[in-house]
Amino acid sequence: MKLSRTLSTMLDDPRLFRQYAYVDGKWTHGDGGREEAVIDPATGEVIGHIPWLEADQIRAAVDAAEGAFVHWRALRADERCERLLAWYDLLQANREDLATIMTLEQGKPLPDARGEVEYGASFVRWFAEEGKRTFGETIPSHIPNAALGTIKEPVGIAALITPWNFPLAMITRKAAAAMAAGCPVIVKPAGETPFSALALAELAERAGIPAGIFNVVLGEPAEVSKILCFDDRVKALSFTGSTRVGRLLLEQSANTVKRVSLELGGNAPFIVGPDMDPKEAAFAAVAAKFQTAGQDCLAADRILVHESIHDEFVEHFAERMAALTVGNGLESEIDLGPLIHRQAVEKAAAIVDDALAKGATLVAGDQSLAPGENFFMPTLLTGVTHDMKIWHEESFAPVAGITAYANDDQVIEMANDTEYGLAAYIYTHDIRRIWKIMRALEFGMVSVNSVKMTGPPVPFGGVKHSGLGREGGITGIDEYLETKYYCLGALGSVSGS
């Protein structure tokens, strides 16, 4: 591995580049002395090192959160709101530095990274305000001389385990909701992309977030997650990542009966009706497939096109795909950056090889043109069938598979033929077809004639093996709140059951 120039020299504010964990308001080394290198996936260069904390240091983060919880929950909702809005302002003011950090550790093009900073900051603002609207209810009493109602209270310490594909927004979407509800958080970012999380911690401290409320722990993933899952003081766990790991975390959290929310894998169908303009639909499908180089749980993995426009759609798709530019995300006019590491490239190649061995046709995707070992050129396969890996597995790569279908009933069955149920896309102008397919799809989110579907007001989440709970929207904060019922009887009255 080559050592790059220090990341901090590329920032307007070098203090945003931190190579420590952040516990109880302090920047922390690992007691065991172990460090891990963080690699720029575009160049293979080392951009920094992070400490791996020992088990007692992880527990110290829980201790800190437990101590800070009493005071944080006691603040008025508008007081927590003010601190979160100060954090939001700092995210916006430091957008360029945050985007540079993200591009170097994750690989996505700078314009995409800037967009993620904006997206991530929007959740902080949303939940800062939503925290002031965690209303209880007044219940009409069936008990004589009694008043009944509910109030919302913070659940307690929340552990947040986040992925590498959106290293800033997946933290803010969880943390802002928990903190607005009155909960302290312990963030475990992906080891590939820790510096975005640590920059968030630096800005949270500047925003006046008290020590112990926003902690970032680093270490061996299985060991850290096990400690957090088994600790009864941690009352909520939120995880974004693979379904395999999500199942394991759910199992590990069972003994402490945690509040668990999971945003897991996706295998999104992109359905194109016979009435669509093939070029318009193809260009939209390219956008839905290749966002974040295909490393997105919302990426269109299975593109299902009506047989009457299939050939023309494929032609336009290949044309638009060929115009995408692959390269280092720090360079200008780059559409696709690298995959996160070499293993991701090998998985993408295996999925393509499997499809070709089982009869798919390679329309485009010359890997000899890849500008580096972690890059995978956009690839288009047609004739994709049920028995291929690309049909059932989340590729997390710029590999598009297209399949023709004959009628609405068939495409509904094809779309639902997956264990996943996160997101789906429908492109058609026929309102009857829209309503029929939308209602029949077994997915938590359905986007009609639009690639963009997410944002702060949206209840983001899936069904089946794609997860539990929702993030964002008016329901997102409920993941971190308990409903307490009260019955206020008149003094001297005889209570009943």
Sequence and secondary structure as in RCSB ss.txt:
>XXXX:A:sequence
MKLSRTLSTMLDDPRLFRQYAYVDGKWTHGDGGREEAVIDPATGEVIGHIPWLEADQIRAAVDAAEGAFVHWRAL
RADERCERLLAWYDLLQANREDLATIMTLEQGKPLPDARGEVEYGASFVRWFAEEGKRTFGETIPSHIPNAALGT
IKEPVGIAALITPWNFPLAMITRKAAAAMAAGCPVIVKPAGETPFSALALAELAERAGIPAGIFNVVLGEPAEVS
KILCFDDRVKALSFTGSTRVGRLLLEQSANTVKRVSLELGGNAPFIVGPDMDPKEAAFAAVAAKFQTAGQDCLAA
DRILVHESIHDEFVEHFAERMAALTVGNGLESEIDLGPLIHRQAVEKAAAIVDDALAKGATLVAGDQSLAPGENF
FMPTLLTGVTHDMKIWHEESFAPVAGITAYANDDQVIEMANDTEYGLAAYIYTHDIRRIWKIMRALEFGMVSVNS
VKMTGPPVPFGGVKHSGLGREGGITGIDEYLETKYYCLGALGSVSGS
>XXXX:A:secstr
 EE S GGGGSSSGGG   SEEETTEEE  TT  EEEEE TTT EEEEEEE   HHHHHHHHHHHHHHHHHHHHS
 HHHHHHHHHHHHHHHHHTHHHHHHHHHHHH   HHHHHHHHHHHHHHHHHHHHHGGG   EEE  SSTTEEEEE
EEEE  EEEEE  SSSTTHHHHHHHHHHHHHT  EEEE  TTS HHHHHHHHHHHHTT  TTTEEE  S HHHHH
HHHHH TTEEEEEEES HHHHHHHHHHTGGGT EEEEE    EEEEE TTS HHHHHHHHHHHHHGGGG STTSE
EEEEEETTTHHHHHHHHHHHHHT  BS TTSTT SB   SSHHHHHHHHHHHHHHHHTT EEEE  GGG SSTT 
   EEEES  TTSHHHHS   SSEEEEEEESSHHHHHHHHT SS  SEEEEE S HHHHHHHHHH   SEEEES 
S   STTS B  SGGGEES BSTTTGGGGGEEEEEEEEE TT     
